[in-house]
Amino acid sequence: MLGEGLVIVLIGMGTVFLFLAVLVIIMYGFRFFIRFLPVENRSPSPETARGRDATPEEIAAAVAAIRKFKNK
């Protein structure tokens, strides 16, 4: 009885280990193929990001509007 339980435990642990090994192999395979896909650069370059920054005057106007709204 103890031997049968040990065999079942070893088969179960082997199955789980094999499943996890297959998942790791799939992840590395996807990483290999993703290298060759055309991916857009999501981070803006400093030249294009300069036009989107808020000026101190805009920030001050927003803060004043929020404070006025809170006082109502």
Secondary structure, 3 states (H helix, E strand, C coil): CHHHHHHHHHHHHHHHHHHHHHHHHHHHHHHHHHCCCCCCCCCCCHHHHHHHCCCHHHHHHHHHHHHHHHHC
